[in-house]
Amino acid sequence: MGAASERRALLLEADDSYDPFLAINVDEYLIEHYKTLTAKNRQSVRYLCQNDEDFDYEPIYDQIDDWVYEYAESNPGVILDDDSDNSDSDIDDEEEEDDDDEVDQTVYDLMYAHLETEWDQLTEDQMDAICNSLVDKQDELQDFFDAFVYDYAKATDPTIDVSEMEDTDTE
């Protein structure tokens, strides 16, 4: 692998148009988006970004992956290896999206069934809009369920451990 790597480097060294880097000029970005920052402030922000071990490059890699797939779709000669590094994360992402979609569909279906029986004057479009709104507000719904379980445990069933919820409330 070392010899192939050296040959590639020699070949590309002669190509003046070869530039394998995507560069971000942090200073120009900050000037454009944060006009009140001084040169010293911008230097500090740049330093923090450059030295942050947890700096997240994943969104950049995701955009590169998107372009790889778009390029491959428009060029039949490009064959992507299914065993690439991205395939595992793509599968995990797809499984997570499928799980989220199932939960969304369950919430939607439960709400739709309720509206059909209890609000028969609503049109299908109105029921659809209400159900989609509820799906979008699942975090609030989960907070309500958690509060309900907490209140139930305190009032009715002290065997339910809600100590984690009490720790959260004091923070």
C-alpha positions as a printed NumPy array, in Angstrom:
array([[  0.   ,   0.   ,   0.   ],
       [  2.93 ,   2.312,   0.611],
       [  4.154,   1.994,  -2.998],
       [  0.708,   2.776,  -4.419],
       [  0.448,   5.747,  -2.122],
       [  3.846,   7.026,  -3.259],
       [  2.942,   6.577,  -6.956],
       [ -0.315,   8.47 ,  -6.441],
       [  1.541,  11.301,  -4.676],
       [  4.073,  11.552,  -7.536],
       [  1.32 ,  11.539, -10.147],
       [ -0.723,  14.193,  -8.374],
       [  2.341,  16.317,  -7.598],
       [  2.639,  17.069, -11.301],
       [ -1.029,  18.135, -11.587],
       [ -1.322,  21.859, -10.785],
       [ -5.128,  21.685, -10.6  ],
       [ -5.102,  18.984,  -7.906],
       [ -6.273,  20.332,  -4.559],
       [ -7.684,  17.708,  -2.179],
       [ -8.572,  20.205,   0.542],
       [-11.76 ,  22.069,   1.372],
       [-10.8  ,  25.188,   3.271],
       [-12.859,  27.386,   5.528],
       [-11.584,  30.855,   6.211],
       [-12.87 ,  31.263,   9.755],
       [-11.89 ,  34.92 ,   9.82 ],
       [-13.931,  35.756,   6.69 ],
       [-16.869,  33.755,   7.988],
       [-16.815,  35.609,  11.301],
       [-16.491,  38.991,   9.596],
       [-19.52 ,  38.243,   7.433],
       [-21.74 ,  36.751,  10.144],
       [-20.518,  38.446,  13.342],
       [-19.681,  41.977,  12.319],
       [-19.11 ,  43.217,  15.88 ],
       [-16.22 ,  40.844,  16.627],
       [-12.812,  42.474,  16.692],
       [ -9.711,  40.92 ,  15.105],
       [ -8.64 ,  39.721,  18.555],
       [-12.093,  38.182,  19.168],
       [-11.97 ,  36.403,  15.797],
       [ -8.471,  35.103,  16.561],
       [ -9.727,  33.7  ,  19.868],
       [-12.702,  31.985,  18.234],
       [-10.461,  30.52 ,  15.526],
       [ -8.06 ,  29.236,  18.202],
       [-10.92 ,  27.654,  20.156],
       [-12.218,  25.88 ,  17.047],
       [ -8.777,  24.652,  16.011],
       [ -7.965,  23.271,  19.455],
       [-11.329,  21.765,  20.335],
       [-10.892,  17.989,  20.4  ],
       [-14.666,  17.581,  20.168],
       [-15.124,  19.898,  17.176],
       [-17.804,  18.208,  15.065],
       [-16.77 ,  17.666,  11.466],
       [-19.596,  15.169,  10.916],
       [-21.928,  17.663,   9.157],
       [-19.131,  18.395,   6.676],
       [-18.576,  14.674,   6.072],
       [-22.338,  14.209,   5.641],
       [-22.373,  16.888,   2.929],
       [-19.419,  15.227,   1.183],
       [-21.286,  11.909,   1.319],
       [-24.353,  13.58 ,  -0.205],
       [-22.239,  14.801,  -3.123],
       [-20.687,  11.344,  -3.551],
       [-24.129,   9.807,  -3.906],
       [-25.386,  12.574,  -6.187],
       [-22.306,  12.212,  -8.383],
       [-22.696,   8.423,  -8.469],
       [-26.354,   8.73 ,  -9.5  ],
       [-25.479,  10.982, -12.423],
       [-22.507,   8.884, -13.567],
       [-23.305,   5.232, -14.336],
       [-19.573,   4.379, -14.412],
       [-19.242,   5.145, -10.707],
       [-19.782,   2.107,  -8.51 ],
       [-19.899,   2.63 ,  -4.781],
       [-18.637,  -0.112,  -2.506],
       [-21.342,  -1.307,  -0.132],
       [-18.648,  -2.052,   2.459],
       [-17.565,   1.58 ,   2.753],
       [-17.078,   3.191,   6.161],
       [-20.338,   5.083,   5.735],
       [-22.493,   2.025,   5.141],
       [-22.736,   1.102,   8.847],
       [-23.622,   4.619,   9.95 ],
       [-26.088,   4.937,   7.085],
       [-27.798,   1.716,   8.186],
       [-27.923,   2.902,  11.8  ],
       [-29.353,   6.247,  10.671],
       [-31.954,   4.496,   8.517],
       [-32.948,   2.194,  11.401],
       [-33.251,   5.177,  13.746],
       [-35.347,   7.034,  11.167],
       [-37.544,   3.939,  10.74 ],
       [-38.046,   3.761,  14.529],
       [-38.885,   7.47 ,  14.623],
       [-41.3  ,   7.012,  11.715],
       [-43.024,   4.138,  13.532],
       [-43.45 ,   6.244,  16.665],
       [-44.711,   9.163,  14.574],
       [-47.2  ,   6.891,  12.825],
       [-48.399,   5.427,  16.135],
       [-48.971,   8.884,  17.64 ],
       [-50.713,   9.984,  14.444],
       [-52.954,   6.882,  14.342],
       [-53.949,   7.149,  18.002],
       [-54.863,  10.798,  17.636],
       [-56.718,  10.193,  14.366],
       [-58.791,   7.382,  15.924],
       [-59.654,   9.631,  18.859],
       [-60.67 ,  12.512,  16.613],
       [-62.813,  10.221,  14.441],
       [-64.825,   9.04 ,  17.431],
       [-64.918,  12.192,  19.559],
       [-64.833,  15.   ,  16.969],
       [-66.987,  13.734,  14.13 ],
       [-67.628,  17.272,  12.818],
       [-63.951,  17.664,  11.75 ],
       [-63.023,  17.184,   8.116],
       [-60.309,  14.74 ,   7.096],
       [-57.994,  17.667,   6.316],
       [-58.576,  19.134,   9.774],
       [-57.94 ,  15.783,  11.477],
       [-54.803,  15.305,   9.396],
       [-53.523,  18.772,  10.33 ],
       [-54.244,  18.226,  14.035],
       [-52.552,  14.808,  14.027],
       [-49.472,  16.163,  12.239],
       [-49.315,  19.024,  14.723],
       [-49.335,  16.54 ,  17.594],
       [-46.583,  14.491,  15.937],
       [-44.505,  17.688,  15.69 ],
       [-45.046,  18.357,  19.411],
       [-44.078,  14.919,  20.726],
       [-41.512,  16.372,  23.134],
       [-44.263,  18.3  ,  24.892],
       [-46.432,  15.183,  24.892],
       [-43.612,  13.146,  26.464],
       [-43.137,  15.84 ,  29.117],
       [-46.87 ,  15.59 ,  29.884],
       [-46.649,  11.792,  30.2  ],
       [-43.626,  12.087,  32.502],
       [-45.456,  14.609,  34.691],
       [-48.504,  12.336,  34.772],
       [-46.399,   9.328,  35.866],
       [-44.704,  11.485,  38.514],
       [-48.043,  12.741,  39.897],
       [-49.514,   9.224,  39.789],
       [-46.523,   7.813,  41.665],
       [-46.722,  10.487,  44.347],
       [-50.482,  10.236,  44.828],
       [-51.279,   6.59 ,  44.108],
       [-48.296,   4.248,  43.797],
       [-45.204,   5.074,  45.843],
       [-43.464,   1.925,  44.569],
       [-42.736,   3.733,  41.302],
       [-39.23 ,   5.189,  41.482],
       [-39.351,   8.842,  40.416],
       [-36.089,   9.866,  42.105],
       [-34.475,  10.73 ,  38.758],
       [-37.31 ,  13.131,  38.051],
       [-36.877,  14.777,  41.454],
       [-33.133,  15.244,  40.831],
       [-33.939,  16.9  ,  37.499],
       [-36.417,  19.273,  39.117],
       [-33.844,  20.627,  41.615],
       [-31.217,  21.464,  38.977]])
